[in-house]
């Protein structure tokens, strides 16, 4: 297991052992660690929860996307849905050229910041007890693929898969709270 996944596993275990109720905002420090581990901005980390009836993915992070809407599991173009349905991580270093719903990209995530399209993205299932409970995505945004930064690699994707496994118990707990 990678250093980042080990660190996240410990943080999740500590979070679940604490006497405080686990809420979506408890994921913020975990997402910040993930962002640092992949050298992306905090708003380039997305964590989505699969609703208990397994009908839609709901954004937990970034916070500003929580109330914008959900992604129905019937979607045929959403990468997050495909990741959850197939339980398979995926990387796309040419995402802006691929047909996808861009409604979430249009939401300004920071004060006075221009919205930039996602140019590169990785997506991995968050799994607990052999079942998908959510999806974690890392993106690189920019006006062009070149300005967005380096391409994601197979090593990065393996790391993200380990991150998904580390987050699993926490999202399972959150999923149980939303039933």
N, C-alpha and C positions, 0 to 999 in steps of 0.2 A: 504494500500500500504506500502511496506517495506521502510526502511530508504534509501537503495541504489536506489530503483526505484524512490522514491520521489526526491532524489538528481539528478538523471539522467533526470527526467522530467523537473526540473527547468533548468538544464544546456542546454537541448535541446531547451526549450522555449527561453532562453537567446540567444542561438546561432542563432535561426531563426529570432529573433527580431533585431539582429545586422545589421549594414549596410554593413558588409563584406560579400562577396559571400561565401556560404557554400560549402566546398570541402571535399573530402574524408579524408584529413589530419585533419580536424576538429574533427574527431572521435577519434583521438589518446588519448586526455585527458579523453574522456569518457571511452574508452577501459581500460585505466590505472585504473580508478575508479572501473570498473567492475572486473579487475584482483585482485585489493586489496580486494574488497568485497567478492570474492570467494577464496581468499588466493591461487592464482595461479600466474605464471609468466605472464608478459605482452604478450609474444609470445604464450601463451596458450589461448588467446582470439581471436576468429575469427568472423568477421562481413562480411556477404556476401549480395550483392545487387541482387535482381531479375531484369533482364534487362526489359526495357519497353515492349518488345514484349513477355515477359514471356517464353522465350526459354532457358535461362541459368542463373545460379548463378555466379556472379563475385565477387572475393575476393576484399574487400576494406582494410581489415586488417587480418592478418599481411601484412604490406606494401610489403614485398618481394614476396608475392604470387599474387600480382595484375597482373603482366605481365606473369605469368607462364601459365595461361589458365583459362578456365571457366568450370563449371560443367553443362553439358546439362540436361535440365529438363526431358529428356527421360531416364536418368540413372536409372538402376534398383537396384544398390548397394549403391548409395551415401546417407548417412544419411541426409545430408543437403537437398537433393532433396525430400526425403520422408517427412521431416519436413515441407518443403514449400508446397508440394502437399497436404498433409493431414491436414495441419494447427494444428499439434499436437506436443507438446514437448515430448522429449524422453531422457532417460538416459541409458547408457550402461557402466557398470563397468568392462566389459571384452572385450573391443573393439578390442584389438590386435588379439583376437581369431576369430573375425568375418570377413568374406570376405568383403573387401572394397578396393577401389582404394587408393593406398598409395603414389601416385606420389607427392602429396603436402607435405606429411610427409618427403620426401627425400630432400626437399629444406632446406639448412641451414639458419636459421632465425637470427642467431647472428654470429658475427665475431669469427672465430676460435673455434666454438662450434660444437660438434658432434651432429648429428641428432638422436633423440630418438623417438621411436614409441609412438603413442598415446595409452595409456593403458585404460584410462577412459574418457568418453565424455558425455556432455549434449548438447542438441540441442533444440532450441525453435524458433518458427516463430516470425518475426518482422512484426507486423500488423499495418496498418493505414487505417482508414475508412472501417474496416471490410475486407480488402484485404491484402494478404501477399505481402510485399515489400522486404523482405529479411529474413535472418536467422542469429541468433547469436549462437555461440558454445563456450563452455568452455571445455578445455581438461586438462588432467593430463598426462604428458609424463614421460617416464622412461624406464629403461631396463627391468623392470618387473612390474606387478601390485603393488607389495609391495613397490618398490622404488618410484613409481609414487605418492604415498600418499593415503590419505583416499578415500573411496568410496563416490560418490555423493549420496545424499539422496533425498527423495521426497520433503523435505523442500527446498533443493537447486534448484530442478527443478521448483518448484512454484516461487521461487525468480527469476530464469532465465526467466520464462514466463512474469513476471512483468517487467523485464529489456527489453524484446522484445517489450512490449507495450510502454514503455518509449521512445525507440529508433525509433518507428514507424514514427512520423512526420518528423524526420530528414532524414530517408531513403526515405520517400515519396518525399521529396524535391529533394534529390540527384537523384532519379529515374526520376523525371520530367526534371532535367537538362540534362540527358543523352538521352532523346528522340530525 
